[in-house]
Every structure is written in C-alpha cells, then in structure tokens.
C-alpha cells in the first residue's frame, strides 16, 4: 500500500538526514510456519494479543487474504536491502545472514 511506502520513507529520512544508514531486512515465512509460530510460548508470553490463539490465527489468515504481506521478488530496489525466507531458519541464523550480508 502506498501508505506503507510513505511511512518507510519518512522513518528512513529521519535517520538518513542525520547521516545514518538504514538497512532493510524483509523476513518471510509460509502460512503453516506462521500459524505454528503464532502458538509458541515465547510469542504468547510477549504478545498478549496473540493469547487468544483461535482469534489470532483467523486474523492472520484474513490479513493474508486482504493484504500482500511481502514484496515481490525484485520489487524493492533500495540500497542495503535483503529478503530472507526464514521458514526453516533459526533466529540466530537469520541474524548471522543479515550481519554478513551488510558486513556489520
């Protein structure tokens, strides 16, 4: 949605106008994995809105039907951008990939 792009550009400008560098890491996972993660103890502990698992699952499915939650391949041409399908990758591995990709 255009409003999403405007928000990203606005936030990026705040940092870039002060000499900062913005890095974009887009994460994607399949629906089955997202539904499974939605029930994880860690997520339930830290996200109270997810504790009603049935409602949360239906909300996720409706969101995916109504909105496109990830970019198309090649759609984002920003500098310092990476897209990672983390369906089968641990958070630690995702962090390593990001760190190495941006040479941080």
C-alpha distances in whole Angstrom, upper triangle without the diagonal:
4,5,5,7,9,10,11,13,15,16,17,19,21,22,23,24,27,28,26,24,21,20,17,18,16,18,17,20,21,21,25,24,22,24,27,26,24,28,29,32,30,27,29,31,28,25,27,24,25,28,28,27,27,25,22,23,22,19,18,18,16,13,14,14,11,9,9,10,11,11,13,16,17,13,13,16,17,20,21,19,20,18,21,21,23,24,28,28,29,28,30,30,26,27,30,28,25,28,30,27,27,31,30
4,5,5,6,9,10,11,12,14,15,16,19,21,21,22,25,26,24,23,20,20,18,19,17,20,20,23,24,24,28,28,25,27,30,29,27,31,32,35,33,29,31,33,30,27,29,27,27,31,31,30,31,28,26,26,25,22,21,22,20,17,17,18,15,12,12,13,14,13,15,18,17,14,13,16,16,19,21,19,21,20,23,24,26,27,31,30,32,30,32,32,28,29,31,29,26,29,31,28,27,31,30
4,5,5,6,9,10,10,12,14,15,17,19,20,21,23,25,23,22,19,20,17,19,17,20,20,23,25,24,28,28,24,27,29,28,26,30,31,33,31,27,29,31,27,25,27,24,25,29,29,29,29,26,24,25,24,21,20,22,20,16,18,19,16,13,13,14,15,15,17,20,20,16,15,18,17,20,21,20,21,21,23,24,26,27,31,30,31,29,31,31,28,28,31,29,26,29,31,28,27,31,30
4,5,5,6,9,10,11,12,14,16,17,18,20,22,23,21,20,16,16,14,15,14,16,17,20,22,22,25,24,21,24,26,24,23,27,28,30,28,24,27,28,25,23,25,22,23,27,27,27,27,25,22,23,23,19,18,20,19,15,16,17,15,12,11,11,12,12,15,17,17,14,13,15,15,18,18,16,18,17,20,21,22,24,27,27,27,25,28,28,24,24,27,25,22,25,27,25,24,27,27
4,5,5,6,9,10,10,12,14,16,16,18,20,21,19,18,14,15,13,15,14,17,18,21,23,24,27,26,24,26,29,27,26,30,30,32,30,27,29,31,27,26,28,26,26,30,31,30,31,28,26,26,26,23,21,23,22,18,18,20,18,14,13,13,13,11,14,16,15,12,10,12,12,15,16,14,16,16,19,21,23,25,28,27,28,26,28,28,24,24,27,25,22,24,26,23,22,26,25
4,6,5,6,9,10,10,13,15,15,16,19,20,19,18,15,16,15,17,17,20,21,24,26,27,30,29,27,29,32,29,28,32,33,34,32,29,31,32,29,27,29,27,28,31,32,32,33,30,27,28,28,25,24,25,24,20,21,23,20,17,16,16,16,15,18,20,19,16,14,15,14,17,18,17,19,20,23,24,26,28,31,30,31,28,31,30,27,27,29,27,24,26,28,26,24,27,27
4,5,5,6,8,10,11,13,14,15,18,19,17,17,14,15,14,16,15,18,20,23,25,26,29,28,25,27,29,27,26,29,30,31,29,26,28,29,25,23,25,24,25,28,29,29,30,28,25,26,26,23,22,24,23,19,20,22,20,17,16,15,16,15,19,21,20,17,15,17,15,17,18,17,19,19,22,23,24,27,30,29,29,26,28,28,25,24,27,26,22,25,27,24,23,26,25
4,5,5,6,8,10,11,12,14,16,17,15,14,10,11,10,12,12,16,18,21,24,25,28,26,23,26,28,26,25,29,29,30,28,25,28,28,25,23,26,24,25,29,30,30,31,29,26,27,27,24,22,24,24,20,20,23,21,17,16,15,14,13,17,18,17,15,12,13,11,13,14,13,15,16,19,21,22,24,27,26,26,23,25,25,22,21,24,22,19,21,23,21,19,22,22
4,6,5,6,9,10,10,11,14,15,14,13,10,12,12,15,15,19,21,24,27,28,31,30,27,30,32,29,29,33,33,34,31,29,31,32,28,27,30,28,29,33,34,33,35,32,29,30,31,27,26,28,27,23,24,26,23,20,19,18,17,16,18,20,18,15,12,13,11,13,14,14,17,18,21,23,25,28,30,29,29,26,28,28,24,24,26,24,21,23,24,22,20,23,22
4,5,5,7,9,10,10,13,15,14,14,12,14,14,17,18,21,23,26,29,30,33,31,29,31,33,30,30,33,33,34,31,29,31,31,28,26,29,27,29,32,33,34,35,32,30,31,31,28,27,29,28,24,25,27,25,21,21,20,19,19,22,23,22,19,16,17,14,16,17,17,20,21,24,26,27,30,32,31,31,28,29,30,26,25,28,26,23,24,27,24,22,25,24
4,5,5,7,9,10,12,13,11,12,9,12,12,15,16,19,21,25,28,28,31,29,27,29,31,28,28,31,30,31,28,26,28,29,25,24,26,25,27,30,32,32,33,31,28,30,30,27,25,28,27,24,25,27,25,22,21,19,19,19,22,23,22,20,16,17,14,15,15,15,18,19,22,24,25,28,30,28,28,25,26,27,23,22,25,24,20,21,24,22,20,22,21
4,5,6,6,8,10,11,9,8,6,9,10,13,15,18,21,25,28,29,32,30,27,30,32,29,29,32,32,33,29,28,30,30,27,26,29,28,29,32,34,34,36,33,30,31,32,29,27,30,29,25,26,28,26,23,22,20,19,18,21,21,20,18,14,14,11,12,12,13,16,18,20,23,24,27,30,27,27,24,25,26,22,21,23,22,18,19,22,19,17,20,18
4,5,5,6,8,10,9,10,9,12,13,17,19,22,25,28,31,33,36,34,31,34,36,33,32,36,35,36,33,31,34,34,30,29,32,31,32,35,37,37,39,36,33,35,35,32,30,33,32,28,29,31,29,25,24,23,22,21,23,24,22,20,17,16,13,14,14,16,19,21,24,27,28,31,33,31,31,28,29,29,26,24,26,25,22,22,24,22,19,22,21
4,6,6,7,9,9,10,10,13,15,18,20,23,26,29,32,33,36,34,31,34,36,32,32,35,35,35,32,30,32,32,28,28,30,30,31,34,36,36,38,36,33,35,35,32,31,33,33,29,30,32,30,27,26,24,24,23,26,27,25,23,20,20,16,16,16,18,21,23,25,28,29,32,34,32,31,28,29,29,26,24,27,26,22,23,25,23,20,23,21
4,5,5,7,5,7,7,11,13,16,19,22,25,28,32,33,36,33,31,34,35,32,32,35,34,34,31,29,32,31,28,28,31,30,31,35,37,37,39,37,33,35,36,33,31,34,34,30,30,33,31,28,27,25,24,23,26,26,25,23,19,19,15,14,14,16,19,21,24,27,27,30,32,30,29,26,26,27,24,22,24,23,19,19,22,20,17,19,17
4,5,5,5,6,7,11,13,17,19,23,26,29,33,34,37,35,33,36,37,34,34,37,36,37,34,32,35,35,31,31,34,33,34,37,39,39,41,39,36,37,38,35,33,35,35,31,32,34,32,29,27,25,24,23,25,25,23,22,18,17,13,12,13,15,18,21,24,27,28,31,33,31,31,27,28,28,25,23,24,24,20,20,22,20,17,19,18
4,6,7,9,11,15,17,20,23,26,29,33,36,37,40,38,36,39,40,37,37,40,39,40,36,35,37,37,33,33,36,35,36,40,41,41,43,41,38,39,40,37,35,38,37,34,34,37,34,31,30,28,27,26,28,28,26,25,21,20,16,16,16,19,22,25,28,31,32,35,37,34,34,31,31,32,29,26,28,27,24,24,26,24,20,22,21
4,6,9,11,15,18,21,24,27,30,34,37,38,41,38,36,39,40,37,37,40,39,39,35,34,37,36,32,33,35,35,37,40,42,42,44,42,39,40,41,38,37,39,39,35,36,39,37,33,32,30,29,28,30,30,28,27,23,22,18,17,17,20,23,26,28,32,32,35,37,34,34,30,30,31,28,26,27,27,23,23,25,24,20,21,20
4,7,10,13,16,20,23,26,29,33,36,38,41,38,36,39,40,37,37,40,39,39,36,35,38,37,33,34,37,37,37,41,43,43,45,43,40,41,42,39,37,40,40,36,36,39,37,34,32,30,28,27,29,29,27,26,22,20,17,15,15,18,21,24,27,30,31,34,36,33,32,29,29,29,27,24,25,25,21,20,22,21,17,18,17
4,7,10,13,16,19,22,26,29,33,35,37,34,32,36,36,33,34,37,35,36,32,31,34,33,30,30,33,33,34,37,39,39,41,40,36,37,39,36,34,36,37,33,33,36,34,31,29,27,25,24,27,26,25,24,20,19,15,13,12,15,18,21,23,27,27,31,32,29,29,25,25,26,23,20,22,21,18,17,19,18,14,16,14
4,7,10,13,16,19,23,26,30,32,34,32,30,33,34,31,32,35,33,34,31,30,33,33,29,29,33,33,33,36,38,38,40,38,35,36,37,34,32,34,35,31,31,34,33,29,27,24,23,21,24,23,21,21,17,16,12,10,9,11,14,18,20,24,24,28,29,26,26,23,23,23,20,18,19,18,15,14,16,15,11,13,12
4,7,10,13,16,19,23,26,28,31,28,27,30,31,28,28,32,30,31,28,27,30,30,26,26,30,29,30,33,35,34,36,35,31,32,34,31,28,31,31,27,27,30,29,25,23,21,19,18,20,20,19,18,14,13,10,9,7,9,12,15,17,20,21,25,26,24,24,21,21,21,18,16,18,17,13,13,16,14,11,13,12
4,7,10,13,16,20,23,26,28,25,24,27,28,25,26,29,28,29,26,25,28,28,25,25,29,28,28,31,33,32,34,33,30,30,32,29,26,29,29,26,25,28,27,24,21,19,17,16,18,18,17,16,12,12,9,8,5,6,8,11,13,17,18,21,23,20,20,18,18,18,14,13,14,13,9,10,12,10,8,11,10
4,6,10,13,17,20,22,25,22,21,24,25,22,23,27,26,28,24,23,26,27,24,23,27,26,26,29,31,30,32,30,27,27,28,26,23,25,26,22,21,25,24,20,18,15,13,12,15,14,14,13,10,11,8,8,6,5,6,8,11,14,15,18,20,18,19,16,17,17,13,13,15,13,9,12,14,11,10,13,13
4,6,10,13,17,19,21,19,18,21,22,19,21,24,23,25,22,20,24,25,22,22,25,25,24,27,29,27,29,28,25,24,26,24,21,23,24,21,20,23,23,19,17,14,11,12,14,14,14,14,11,12,11,11,8,6,5,6,7,11,11,15,17,14,15,13,14,13,10,10,12,10,7,10,12,10,10,13,13
4,7,10,14,16,18,16,15,18,20,17,18,22,21,24,21,19,23,24,21,21,24,23,22,25,27,25,26,25,22,22,23,21,18,20,21,18,16,19,19,16,13,10,8,8,11,11,12,12,10,12,12,13,11,8,6,5,6,8,10,13,15,14,15,13,15,14,11,12,14,12,10,14,15,13,13,17,17
4,7,11,13,15,13,11,15,16,14,15,19,18,21,18,16,20,22,19,19,22,21,19,23,24,22,24,23,20,19,21,19,16,18,19,16,15,18,19,16,13,10,8,10,12,13,15,15,13,16,15,16,14,11,9,6,5,6,6,9,12,11,12,11,13,12,9,11,14,12,10,14,16,14,15,18,18
4,7,10,12,10,9,13,14,13,14,17,17,20,19,17,20,22,20,19,22,21,19,22,23,21,22,22,18,17,19,17,14,15,17,14,12,16,17,14,11,8,7,9,11,12,15,15,14,17,18,19,17,14,11,8,6,5,6,7,11,11,13,12,15,14,11,14,16,14,14,17,19,17,18,21,22
4,7,8,6,6,10,11,10,12,15,15,18,17,16,18,21,20,19,22,20,18,21,21,18,20,20,17,15,17,16,13,13,16,14,12,15,17,15,13,10,9,12,14,14,18,18,18,21,21,23,21,17,14,11,9,6,6,5,8,10,12,12,16,14,12,15,17,16,16,20,21,19,21,24,24
4,6,5,6,9,10,11,12,15,16,19,19,17,19,22,22,20,23,21,18,21,21,18,18,19,16,14,15,16,12,11,15,14,11,13,16,15,13,11,11,14,14,15,19,19,20,23,24,26,24,20,18,14,12,8,9,6,10,12,14,15,19,17,16,19,21,19,20,23,24,23,25,28,28
4,5,5,6,9,10,10,13,15,18,19,16,18,21,21,19,21,19,16,18,18,15,15,16,13,10,12,12,9,8,12,11,9,11,14,14,13,11,12,15,16,18,22,21,22,25,26,28,27,23,21,17,15,12,12,9,12,15,17,17,21,20,18,21,24,22,23,26,27,26,28,31,31
4,5,5,6,9,10,11,13,17,18,16,17,21,21,19,21,19,16,18,18,14,14,16,14,11,13,14,11,10,14,14,12,14,18,17,16,15,16,19,20,21,24,24,25,29,29,31,29,26,23,19,17,13,12,9,11,14,16,17,21,20,19,22,24,23,24,27,28,27,29,32,32
4,5,5,6,8,10,11,15,15,13,15,18,18,17,20,19,15,17,18,14,16,17,14,12,15,15,12,12,16,15,14,16,19,18,17,14,15,18,19,20,24,24,24,27,28,29,27,23,20,17,14,11,9,6,8,11,12,14,17,16,15,18,21,20,21,24,25,24,26,29,28
4,5,5,6,9,10,14,14,11,13,16,16,14,17,15,12,15,15,12,13,14,11,9,12,12,9,10,13,12,11,14,16,15,15,12,13,17,19,20,23,23,23,26,26,28,26,22,20,17,14,12,10,8,11,13,13,14,17,17,16,18,21,20,20,24,25,24,26,29,28
4,6,5,7,9,13,14,11,12,16,16,14,16,14,11,13,13,9,10,12,9,6,10,11,8,9,12,13,12,14,17,17,17,14,16,20,22,23,26,26,26,30,30,31,29,26,24,20,18,15,14,11,14,16,16,17,20,21,19,22,24,24,24,27,29,28,30,32,31
4,5,6,7,11,12,11,12,15,16,15,16,16,12,13,14,10,12,14,12,9,13,14,12,13,16,16,15,18,21,20,20,17,19,22,24,25,28,28,28,31,31,32,30,27,24,21,18,16,13,11,12,14,14,15,18,19,18,21,23,23,24,26,28,28,30,32,31
4,5,5,9,9,7,9,12,13,12,14,14,10,12,14,11,13,15,11,10,14,14,12,14,17,16,15,19,21,20,19,16,17,21,23,24,27,27,26,29,29,30,27,25,22,19,17,14,12,10,12,13,12,12,16,17,15,18,20,20,21,23,25,25,27,29,28
4,6,9,9,7,8,11,11,10,11,11,7,9,10,7,10,11,8,7,11,11,9,12,14,14,14,17,19,18,19,16,18,21,24,25,28,27,27,30,30,31,29,26,24,21,19,17,15,13,15,16,15,15,19,20,18,20,23,23,23,26,28,28,29,31,30
4,6,8,7,7,10,12,11,12,12,8,8,10,7,10,12,9,9,13,13,12,14,17,17,17,20,22,22,22,20,21,25,27,29,32,31,31,34,33,35,32,29,27,24,22,20,17,15,17,18,16,16,20,21,20,22,25,25,26,28,30,30,31,34,32
4,5,5,6,9,10,11,12,13,10,10,12,10,13,15,12,12,16,17,15,17,20,20,20,23,25,24,24,21,22,26,28,29,32,31,31,34,33,34,31,28,26,24,21,19,16,14,15,16,14,14,17,19,18,20,22,23,24,26,28,28,29,31,30
4,6,5,6,9,10,11,13,10,10,13,11,15,17,14,15,19,19,18,20,23,22,23,26,27,27,27,24,25,29,31,32,35,34,33,36,35,36,33,30,28,26,24,22,19,18,18,18,16,15,18,20,20,21,24,25,25,27,29,30,31,32,31
4,6,5,6,8,11,13,11,11,14,13,17,18,15,16,20,19,18,21,23,22,23,26,27,26,26,22,23,27,29,30,33,32,31,33,32,33,30,28,26,24,21,20,17,17,18,17,14,13,15,18,17,18,21,22,22,24,26,27,28,29,27
4,5,5,6,8,10,7,9,12,11,14,15,12,13,16,16,14,17,20,18,19,22,23,22,22,19,21,24,27,28,31,30,29,31,30,31,28,26,24,22,20,19,16,16,17,17,15,13,16,19,17,18,21,22,22,24,27,27,27,29,27
4,6,5,6,8,6,5,9,9,12,13,11,13,16,15,15,18,20,19,20,23,24,24,24,21,23,27,30,31,34,33,32,35,34,35,32,30,28,26,24,22,20,19,20,20,18,17,20,22,21,22,25,26,26,27,30,31,31,33,31
4,6,7,10,9,8,12,12,16,16,14,16,19,19,18,21,23,22,24,27,27,27,27,24,26,29,32,33,36,35,33,36,34,35,32,30,29,27,25,24,21,21,22,22,19,17,20,23,22,22,25,27,26,27,30,31,31,33,30
4,6,9,9,9,13,14,17,17,14,16,19,18,17,21,22,21,22,26,26,25,25,22,23,27,30,31,33,32,30,33,31,32,29,28,26,25,23,23,20,21,22,21,18,16,19,21,20,20,23,25,24,25,28,29,28,30,28
4,5,6,7,10,11,14,13,11,14,16,14,14,18,19,17,19,22,22,22,22,19,22,25,28,30,32,31,29,32,31,32,29,27,26,24,23,22,20,20,22,22,20,17,20,23,21,21,25,26,24,26,29,29,29,31,29
4,5,5,8,10,13,12,10,14,16,14,15,18,19,18,21,23,23,23,24,22,24,28,31,33,35,33,32,35,34,35,33,31,30,28,27,26,23,23,25,25,23,21,24,27,25,25,29,30,28,30,33,33,33,35,33
4,6,7,9,11,9,7,11,13,11,12,15,16,15,18,20,20,20,21,19,22,25,29,31,33,31,30,34,32,34,32,30,29,27,26,25,23,22,25,25,24,22,25,27,25,26,29,30,28,31,34,33,33,36,34
4,5,6,9,8,5,8,11,10,10,13,15,14,16,19,19,19,21,18,21,24,27,29,32,30,30,33,32,34,32,29,28,25,24,22,20,19,22,22,21,20,23,25,23,24,28,28,27,29,32,32,32,35,33
4,5,9,9,8,10,13,12,13,16,17,18,19,22,23,23,24,22,24,28,31,33,36,34,33,37,36,37,35,33,31,29,27,25,23,22,24,24,23,22,25,27,26,26,30,31,30,32,35,35,35,37,35
4,6,6,6,9,10,11,12,14,15,16,18,20,21,22,24,22,25,28,31,33,36,35,34,38,37,39,37,34,33,30,28,27,25,23,25,26,25,24,28,29,28,29,32,33,32,35,37,37,37,40,38
4,6,5,6,9,10,10,12,14,15,16,18,20,21,22,20,23,27,29,31,34,33,33,36,36,37,35,32,31,28,26,24,22,20,22,23,22,22,26,27,26,27,30,31,30,33,35,35,36,38,37
4,5,5,6,9,10,11,12,14,16,17,18,20,22,20,23,27,29,31,35,33,33,37,37,39,37,34,32,29,28,25,24,21,24,25,25,25,29,30,28,30,33,33,33,35,38,37,38,41,39
4,6,5,6,9,10,10,12,14,15,16,18,20,19,22,26,28,31,34,32,32,36,35,38,36,33,32,29,27,25,24,22,25,26,26,26,29,30,28,30,33,33,32,35,38,37,37,40,39
4,5,5,6,9,10,10,12,14,15,16,18,16,19,23,25,28,31,29,29,32,32,34,32,29,28,25,24,22,21,19,22,23,23,22,26,27,25,26,30,29,29,31,34,33,34,36,35
4,5,5,6,9,10,11,12,14,15,17,15,18,22,24,26,29,28,28,32,32,34,32,29,27,24,23,20,19,17,20,22,22,22,25,26,24,26,29,29,28,31,34,33,34,36,35
4,5,5,6,8,10,11,12,14,16,15,19,22,24,27,30,28,29,33,33,35,34,31,29,26,25,22,22,20,23,25,25,25,29,29,27,29,32,31,31,34,36,35,36,39,38
4,5,5,6,9,10,10,12,14,13,17,20,22,25,28,26,26,30,30,33,32,28,27,24,23,22,21,20,23,24,25,24,28,28,26,28,31,30,29,32,34,33,34,37,36
4,5,5,6,9,10,10,12,10,14,17,19,22,25,23,24,27,27,30,29,25,24,21,20,18,17,16,19,21,21,21,25,25,22,24,28,27,26,29,31,30,31,34,33
4,5,5,6,9,10,11,11,14,18,19,22,25,23,24,28,29,31,30,27,25,22,21,19,19,17,20,22,23,23,27,27,24,27,30,28,28,31,33,31,33,36,35
4,5,5,6,8,11,11,15,18,20,23,26,24,25,28,29,32,31,28,27,23,23,21,21,20,24,25,26,26,30,30,27,29,32,31,30,33,35,33,34,37,37
4,5,5,6,8,8,12,15,17,20,23,21,21,25,25,28,28,24,23,20,20,19,19,19,22,23,24,24,27,27,24,26,29,28,27,30,32,30,31,34,33
4,6,5,6,7,10,13,14,17,20,19,20,23,24,27,26,23,22,18,18,16,17,16,20,21,23,22,26,26,23,25,28,26,25,29,30,28,29,33,33
4,6,8,9,12,15,16,19,22,20,22,25,27,30,29,26,25,21,21,19,21,19,23,25,26,26,30,29,26,29,32,30,29,32,34,32,33,36,36
4,7,9,12,15,16,20,22,19,21,24,25,29,29,25,25,22,22,21,22,21,25,27,28,27,31,31,27,30,32,30,29,33,34,32,33,36,36
4,6,9,11,13,17,19,16,17,21,22,25,25,22,21,18,19,18,20,20,23,24,26,25,28,28,25,27,29,27,26,29,31,28,29,33,32
4,6,8,9,13,15,13,14,18,19,22,22,19,18,15,16,15,17,17,21,22,24,23,26,25,22,24,27,24,23,27,28,25,26,30,30
4,7,10,13,15,13,14,17,18,21,20,17,16,13,14,13,14,15,18,19,20,19,23,22,19,21,23,21,20,24,25,23,23,27,27
4,7,9,12,10,10,14,15,18,17,13,12,9,11,10,13,14,17,17,19,18,21,20,17,19,21,19,17,21,22,20,21,24,24
4,6,8,6,7,11,12,15,15,12,11,9,11,12,15,16,19,19,21,21,23,22,18,20,22,19,18,21,22,19,20,23,24
4,6,5,8,11,13,16,17,13,12,10,12,12,16,17,20,20,23,23,25,23,20,22,23,20,19,23,23,20,21,25,26
4,6,8,10,13,15,15,12,11,9,11,12,15,17,19,19,22,22,24,21,19,21,22,18,18,21,21,17,19,22,24
4,6,7,10,12,14,11,11,10,13,14,18,20,22,22,25,24,26,23,20,22,23,19,18,21,21,17,18,21,23
4,6,9,12,14,11,12,11,14,16,19,21,23,23,26,25,27,25,21,23,24,21,19,22,22,19,19,23,24
4,6,9,10,8,9,9,13,15,18,21,23,22,24,23,25,23,19,20,22,19,17,19,20,16,16,20,21
4,7,9,8,10,11,15,18,20,23,25,24,26,25,26,24,21,21,22,19,17,19,19,16,15,19,20
4,6,6,9,11,15,18,21,24,26,24,26,24,25,23,20,20,21,18,15,17,18,14,13,17,18
4,6,9,12,16,19,21,24,26,24,25,23,24,22,19,19,19,17,14,15,15,12,10,14,15
4,7,10,13,17,18,22,23,21,22,20,20,19,16,15,15,13,10,11,12,9,7,10,11
4,7,10,14,15,19,21,19,20,18,19,17,14,14,15,12,10,12,12,9,9,12,13
4,7,10,12,15,17,15,17,15,16,14,11,12,13,9,8,11,11,8,9,12,13
4,7,9,12,14,13,15,14,16,14,10,12,14,10,9,13,13,11,12,16,16
4,6,9,11,9,12,11,13,11,8,10,12,9,9,12,13,11,13,16,17
4,6,8,8,11,11,14,11,9,13,14,11,12,16,16,14,17,19,20
4,5,5,7,8,11,9,7,11,12,11,12,15,16,15,17,20,20
4,6,8,10,13,12,10,14,15,14,15,19,19,19,21,23,23
4,7,10,12,10,10,14,14,13,16,18,19,19,21,23,23
4,7,8,6,7,10,11,10,12,15,15,16,18,20,20
4,5,5,6,9,10,11,13,14,15,16,19,20,19
4,5,5,6,9,10,11,12,14,15,17,18,17
4,5,5,6,9,10,11,12,14,16,16,15
4,5,5,6,9,10,11,12,14,15,15
4,5,5,6,9,10,10,12,14,13
4,5,5,6,9,10,11,12,11
4,5,5,6,8,10,10,10
4,6,5,6,9,10,10
4,6,5,6,8,8
4,6,6,6,5
4,5,5,6
4,6,8
4,5
4
